[in-house]
């Protein structure tokens, strides 16, 4: 009986050793395959695959689509253009809306945002890259909510309610170029430069958009 048990344990140990060797071989073979198939992806990342040196943003590099690439943005602008929303009761005095993480006041330092994703702030940055508000039609509805002084929007998406219970009569969006200031002695971390109008875009309009105008755009694009 002892010889039989010893033989059984030896066979089991040999099977486990063979299984471990096979697993190591399979892992090594898989790793080598991934490395070889990743060469075109790395070349694409370094812009070495095309004569025009442009990256493929979404694609695969082998017939079985084992190695693929995906990128939401192929590049990010070197200048930080921010959309600043402000409203007015009379078209003369304007007050800006502040948001949780996007730059606004020049004395507000950047915030740590992980793991929560401030989607509205991010979408406003996307809108600033698309040049015109018609490319981001969701903004019309958002502006309408601000003109209506919607409590849910003001309490959850905006840091400040510049007019209290009063409803503003005019609203506008302007573009500013922001630069981060290092070692500033006046407690400001940003400097900003006016770039131009974003909405309404007509140069002759100095009072911004009324609620009627915004509603028309909501009906057209919303």
Number of C-alpha atoms within 10 A of each C-alpha: 6 7 7 9 10 11 12 12 11 12 12 12 12 12 12 12 12 12 12 12 12 12 12 12 12 12 12 12 12 11 12 12 12 13 13 10 17 17 13 18 22 14 13 19 16 12 15 15 16 11 7 8 12 14 19 17 15 11 13 16 16 13 7 8 11 12 17 16 16 11 11 7 7 11 8 8 7 6 9 17 22 24 26 22 21 21 28 22 16 11 16 11 10 18 16 18 18 20 20 17 18 20 23 21 17 16 13 15 16 13 10 8 10 7 6 7 10 15 10 17 18 12 14 17 17 15 21 21 16 12 12 15 17 14 14 16 16 15 21 23 17 16 22 20 16 23 21 15 18 14 13 10 13 18 11 10 16 16 13 14 17 18 13 10 10 12 16 23 18 22 26 24 22 19 20 21 16 18 15 15 14 9 9 10 8 7 12 16 18 20 14 19 11 12 12 14 20 19 21 21 17 10 9 8 12 13 19 22 21 19 19 12 14 21 16 12 17 18 10 10 15 12
